[in-house]
């Protein structure tokens, strides 16, 4: 009996959402009086022993370049073998792009119940019940997992990374890697951009910005805050901003610590994608904008005047000139 | 080319979310139900476009649900599906549902199986991967673009901070999201012809249920907005720094 956490990498670095998963897995292991171990696939630039800081006692790894290209079938097979050899019975993924590919496959392969989109530690007082997001963030469901092996995929920004002391024992696995049936032809990443799904602060613009030429106001504030940028659906539909920035019911669902909504009225579909943000700031010139009802802080005013002043005040506070 | 499109019935995006029976059941009274947007706008419409490019293509729809799903299945037929299969079960367990879909897929040898990236009610994002594993097929999740050259598909898939372009030989399972296609509405001819298109109802095959929903909760209500005057945005920054402590 132990907890096994899958740690996902991007360009040789462990993703932040995976460190959240590791901290979450370590907390579950503590509650169950067992150990948490990790598994990392492919070659990374990281010192894997340092993952002990997040509460992992061992890190299993396959140092094979072929695994630096994501392949859900190969990953599923290797993780299933590791579960077999370690006897792990609680498996943790981040509910990120890769987690959404592997966790369902693994659930079938092991006939293990999967709760995807978990937002809190499991309640083990009577069975194994995990709270997850449903209705696109408008409600939660408490899901009971009935199988011996349990798989949880954790939503980003739902569990705080906890760092302590400790070094993990690194165990290299020797496994055969089957030829991939999906060929990765190209990977295009926007360099230096903070991934929206993982961002702790998000600055988002809506139709009130009047056009793509005014986005400098949004990106300046985002830069001052070290934030990712996002937008509402009409903005991405009008191609003012790329589709991947669309947050809302039919776009990305996010839960940052701080969400700045600028010139967004707050239609219910938009709120569904962002209402789990810990603090919401709304800037809108319409005092009747429904978003104010969901906000923690607000300014009724012209974004074109107000936002640059906010950016200046933040730069001053942070000592950026 | 035979394509199976998995469709689901979900509450409308503007539906008020509430629960009954001691918070164990979704309160359906007065709620408008729709075809799950990801299934409709992206999976189904992209499949219809593939049929328009190659009219020999056959589009099958599958829904695992009760008779109350029939109106949304008829809508999907009106949009351009050729025939539909409804597996008569109201289970909410992904593994059980995926097992039913895989069973139908095994009988029909589809070249391609499309799902939406998730349903907007349970947000599981699991059916595609589970069906792929049950059928031992390749799976590409969260596709934003799909093109076909013979049996070779080129698929753009969203990843953190960018996209990946994958090439896969069919058959394959693809989960679809924004970018795949543009939203459409059914025309009158489609609506008329949908009435006579086959909608076959079958009983589920035995399958395990691995999870069950014990109860639902609603998030706590917000305390209310604290408004800062527009001529003092510095005060907002102070509050965020000192009170909310977000930076």
Interface residues (C-beta under 8 A of the other chain):
Chain A: X10 X15 X70 X72 X73 X76 X95 X96 X97 X98 X100 X101 X102 X103 X104 X105 X107 X108 X109 X111 X112 X113 X114 X115 X116 X117 X129 X131 X132 X133 X134 X135 X136 X137 X138 X139 X140 X141 X142 X143 X144 X145 X146 X147 X181 X182 X183 X184 X185 X186 X187 X188 X189 X190 X193 X194 X195 X196 X197 X198 X201 X225 X236 X243 X244 X246 X249 X250 X251 X253 X257 X258 X268 X269 X272 X275 X276 X278 X279 X281 X282 X292 X293 X294 X295 X296 X297 X298 X299 X300 X301 X302 X305 X306 X307 X309 X310 X313 X314 X317 X318
Chain B: X11 X13 X14 X17 X19 X37 X38 X41 X94 X95 X98 X120 X121 X122 X123 X124 X125 X126 X127 X128 X129 X130 X132 X133 X134 X138 X139 X140 X141 X142 X144 X154 X157 X158 X159 X160 X161 X162 X163 X164 X165 X166 X167 X168 X169 X172 X178 X179 X208 X209 X210 X211 X212 X213 X214 X215 X216 X217 X218 X219 X222 X223 X225 X226 X227 X228 X229 X230 X233 X234 X236 X237 X239 X240 X241 X244 X246 X247
